[in-house]
Amino acid sequence: MAESEPTPASIQVGEKRGCPEDEEESTPSKKPRVESDHKNGGAPHQDEEEPEGEACDEEEDGDTFADMMKHGLTELDVGILKYVSDHEGFSGILKERYSDFVVHEINKQGKVVHLDDLSVPVESEEVHEAEQQPQESDVLTEEQKKQLEELQLFKNKEGNVSIEVVDDTKEKRTLVHRAIKVQFPGLETKTEEKDGHKFIVAYHAAGKKALAAPRKHFWPKTRGSFCHFVLYKENKDTMDAINVLSKFLRVRPNMFSYMGTKDKRAITVQEIAVLKITAERLAHLNKCLMNLKLGNFCYKNHPLKLGELQGNHFTVVIRNISGTDEQVHRAMTSLKQTGFINYYGMQRFGTTAVPTHQVGRAILKNDWNEVVDLILKPRPGAEKEYVVRCREEWAKNRDPEAALKKLPNKRCVEGQLLRGLAMYGKKNIVTAFGLIPRNNRLMYIHSYQSMVWNSMVSRRIEAFGLKAVEGDLVLRGAAAQILSAEEAESRSIHDIVMPLPGFDVIYPTHHGDGYRELLSADGLDIDNMRHKVKDYSLAGAYRRILIRPSDVSWEVIQYDDPRIPLVHTDFEKLENKPAPIFNKEGKYRALRMEFSLPPSTYATMAIREVLKLDTSIKKQTQLNTTWFN
């Protein structure tokens, strides 16, 4: 998802953390299929975070971001052209605050996931008896626990806590070491001798490359191997949150599993599973993590798998709306009854002046010099100064080592590509490009496929409107079938699918030539979609033209303070904080809507249908600037 949904320029994004986070990639397959999840072929879950892969800098301040977006894409640039309804659109601001976009996962049982219980589960007597070993909790005094907790929360000015081991035996020292590490995640310990006395010194180690193998703790056979929990997060994408948890728990990120990644600029609630970490240890993290909360713990014998979710439930606030109550009613009724065009949202195509689908097109054309040029060349718009210097150095001397020295962060796509070019030489670009994580590389060609799909769906709707016609495609199982004129009479537009280009799909007979012409204009042969590099040979997939949300509801609310949150979150409910109070005579008006979507669809495209407004960051930034000025 790089999903960053439209991000208003005047809102600061990002929160401070106690430890740095790393990136993690996952691996999509190339198998042909009906789109159901991001990791199995290129379509992201609803407005999830897609790795953008181009920007070394993660976030910009407001003015800088607005300047950068002057050169960004609009919906017209990526084939998003049509609407399904005839209601009059109105303006509004999307994601003015990250709390205006709340996402709850819908699990594989069809239940909306909520964080509503922070307690640790009571286990059977068998488990407790099995754990009747020396208790770490008995080793530390209350005063020592208090000191360690202050250290864990960065409230200790000394930076460490020393505990004298009076009864000095190896067993006693081991118990103290273990007690600190189990009860206070993020702290590390060492033994020191001072004036003939031995002390165990605790200090903050989170973030200091503490990714050793998981520590061996006793695990009862009667307990499920995986602790499942609900993760509530604010303004953080899923993998960043997991990297934070892994550092505090001193385990590798791949010990965690989940069913789908979620938005960054949002409040999201989803289920996570982790291998052989107790609920107690997880619950203790609630004391020392910002903008993350863990709860609803239980033990199970299985991890979670990508794509197992049934969808997501969205609560979205559109601020400063201009539409009348009647306009809003017509727009939301249309969304509920007819739905919206299932376009790939703007986050699919990146946020810089060089769109990801252009890089994807160059990869598919096997034009590797253009791939390097697109990723590394100087570009208009604001970027971090060191990124600008890196690009200038590359443009000036084409020296990967010299350009790489300008980057403090070597893990970004530019850094990984330059490192590859330095290692393998400028004549081995394919190998050098391979240093970029696989899902980031595939993201580029998925982006190109998405642009083609958007464009062809717009053409199809322009030509035939919202009815099934001869030559359309429908699915029977996982296979597509071409409709005859007679069959089309009994079919709904909601049954119709269109293909993403690939070597293992069929095309609608009424627009097969349209696909051919579009790809040909880009220098690609629709009959030869297999690539010399196997990774970049995509089979294609089928995607429904229209999506009809479920559980649709809405209300127009009025309020006086633009800074107050307008959604009552799970965490606020747990803290017994009052729900927002709206003033019927309030100065400002907002539309608060709720709806559920299946996997692989974009909430921003549903919102676009309601507002009839360009959802690109470029346009939203312009709106937001006007609103705040």
Buried (B, 14 or more C-beta within 10 A) or exposed (E): BBBBBBBBBBBEBBEEBBBEBBBBBBEBEBEBBBBBBBBBBBBBBBBBBBBBBBBBBBBBEBEBBBBBBEBBBBBEBBBBBBBBBEBEBBBBBBBBBBBBBBBBBBBBEEEBBBBBEBEBBEBEEEBEEBBEEEEBEEBBEEEBBEBBBBBBBEEBEEEBBBBEBEEEEEEBBEBBBBBBBBBBBBBBBEBEEEEEEBBBBBBBBBBEEBBEEBEEEEBBEEBBBBBBBBBBBBBBBBBBBBBBBBBBBBBBBEBBBBBBBBBBBBBBBBBBBBBBBBBBBBBBBEEBBEBBBBBBBBBEEEBBBBBBBBBBBBBBBBBBBEBEEEBBBBBBBBBBEBBBBBBBBBBBBBBBBBBBBBBBBBBBBBBBEBBBBBBBBBBEBBBBEBBBBBBBBBEEEEBBEBBBBBBEEEEBBBBBBBBBBBEBEBEBBBEBBBBBBEBBBBBBBBBBBBBBBBBBBBBBBEEBEBEBBBBBBBBEEEEBBBBEEEBBEEBEBBBBBBBBBBBBBBBBEBBBEBBBEBBEEBEBEBEEBEBEBEBBBBBBBBBBBBBBBEBBEBEBBEBEEBEEBBBBBBBBBBEEEEEBEBEEEEEBBBBBBBBBBBBBBBBBBBBBBBBBBBBBBBBBBBBBBEBBE
